[in-house]
Amino acid sequence: MGVATGDSGPDPAALFALVWEALAGVLGTAATAAIIRRAAGRAAAVSPELIDVVIRRENLQYRYTLPHAWSQSDSAAMPGGQAPVALRALVAEIGRVLMELTGTVIVGRLEQIPELRARGLRWRPEETN
């Protein structure tokens, strides 16, 4: 899978795509869509821009729309190379949902993705972003 990168690494939209692909590869797209919808709804209380994360089913495929700022070239230039606060909040909430549903197995797989680790994305509550 290709990841759009700038000088400071993948942009937030590319990081989200990595999360989507990793989850869908293990859980399937329907479960991935449900988990991300739930997590985005919960995390929107902390990061209101997450209401712009929209996942919809078109025919037999799922499509998503992300906050506009996540695909802008300057959004990758975050202090210390960290992902935006809203993406970090979403990832932390996805981690919480996954821990509730599956325990540590899937979270452990996600923690192994170097591009996500490098941008400061943390999945477990004790490692909050």
VMD Tcl script that draws the C-alpha trace (Angstrom):
set ca {
  {0.00 0.00 0.00}
  {1.36 3.41 -0.94}
  {1.55 6.23 1.52}
  {1.68 9.87 0.46}
  {4.58 11.47 2.23}
  {5.99 14.93 2.56}
  {9.33 15.94 4.01}
  {8.06 15.18 7.52}
  {6.36 11.87 6.71}
  {2.89 10.70 5.73}
  {0.09 13.26 5.85}
  {-2.85 12.60 8.20}
  {-5.05 11.26 5.38}
  {-2.37 8.72 4.47}
  {-2.02 7.74 8.13}
  {-5.78 7.22 8.35}
  {-5.60 5.07 5.20}
  {-2.95 2.92 6.92}
  {-5.23 2.50 9.93}
  {-8.19 1.62 7.69}
  {-6.21 -0.93 5.64}
  {-4.68 -2.55 8.72}
  {-8.06 -2.93 10.42}
  {-9.86 -4.04 7.27}
  {-7.18 -6.65 6.61}
  {-7.94 -8.30 9.94}
  {-11.59 -7.49 10.64}
  {-13.09 -6.80 7.21}
  {-14.46 -3.50 5.97}
  {-17.89 -3.69 7.64}
  {-16.43 -4.16 11.13}
  {-13.76 -1.54 10.42}
  {-16.42 0.96 9.38}
  {-18.47 0.27 12.51}
  {-15.47 0.60 14.84}
  {-14.22 3.81 13.26}
  {-17.71 5.35 13.27}
  {-18.10 4.53 16.96}
  {-14.63 5.81 17.82}
  {-15.07 9.03 15.82}
  {-18.38 9.70 17.53}
  {-16.86 9.25 20.97}
  {-13.70 11.24 20.20}
  {-15.65 14.13 18.61}
  {-16.38 15.37 22.14}
  {-12.65 16.11 22.47}
  {-11.89 16.92 18.82}
  {-14.98 18.34 17.08}
  {-13.37 18.12 13.63}
  {-13.93 14.36 13.86}
  {-17.57 14.92 12.93}
  {-16.12 15.35 9.43}
  {-15.03 11.69 9.43}
  {-17.85 10.18 7.42}
  {-17.97 6.51 6.42}
  {-20.60 5.36 4.00}
  {-21.39 2.22 2.09}
  {-21.64 2.52 -1.68}
  {-22.79 -0.67 -3.35}
  {-20.53 -3.30 -1.79}
  {-17.68 -0.99 -0.78}
  {-17.07 1.45 2.02}
  {-15.85 4.97 1.32}
  {-14.74 7.57 3.79}
  {-14.46 11.33 3.87}
  {-11.94 12.94 6.19}
  {-11.53 16.46 7.61}
  {-10.26 18.72 4.82}
  {-7.18 19.77 6.81}
  {-5.93 16.17 6.87}
  {-5.18 16.21 3.15}
  {-3.53 19.62 2.97}
  {0.21 19.48 2.36}
  {1.07 21.68 5.35}
  {-0.86 19.43 7.77}
  {2.03 16.95 7.81}
  {4.34 19.58 9.29}
  {3.25 19.13 12.89}
  {5.52 19.98 15.82}
  {7.86 17.10 16.52}
  {6.49 15.18 13.53}
  {3.34 14.27 15.49}
  {0.00 13.61 13.86}
  {-2.78 16.20 14.41}
  {-4.57 16.14 17.76}
  {-7.83 14.96 16.18}
  {-6.17 11.97 14.52}
  {-4.39 11.11 17.77}
  {-7.73 11.29 19.62}
  {-9.37 9.08 16.99}
  {-6.60 6.48 17.19}
  {-6.75 6.43 20.98}
  {-10.51 5.89 20.85}
  {-10.18 3.17 18.18}
  {-7.72 1.51 20.56}
  {-10.24 1.70 23.42}
  {-12.99 0.19 21.27}
  {-10.68 -2.57 20.06}
  {-9.57 -3.35 23.62}
  {-13.23 -3.66 24.65}
  {-14.05 -5.95 21.73}
  {-10.89 -7.95 21.04}
  {-8.41 -7.46 23.85}
  {-4.80 -6.75 22.95}
  {-4.33 -8.84 19.80}
  {-5.35 -6.32 17.13}
  {-3.96 -3.37 19.06}
  {-0.64 -5.22 19.19}
  {-0.66 -5.57 15.40}
  {-1.42 -1.87 14.93}
  {1.40 -0.91 17.27}
  {3.84 -2.61 14.87}
  {3.13 -0.22 11.97}
  {6.24 2.00 11.87}
  {4.61 4.99 10.13}
  {2.00 5.21 12.87}
  {4.50 4.83 15.71}
  {6.77 7.46 14.16}
  {3.94 10.02 14.18}
  {3.18 9.50 17.87}
  {-0.06 7.54 17.48}
  {-0.84 5.53 20.61}
  {-3.52 2.85 20.84}
  {-3.60 1.96 24.53}
  {-5.19 4.19 27.16}
  {-2.06 4.18 29.33}
  {-0.12 5.65 26.38}
  {-2.64 8.36 25.50}
  {-1.69 10.80 22.80}
}
mol new
graphics top color blue
foreach p $ca { graphics top sphere $p radius 0.5 }
foreach p [lrange $ca 0 end-1] q [lrange $ca 1 end] { graphics top cylinder $p $q radius 0.2 }
display resetview
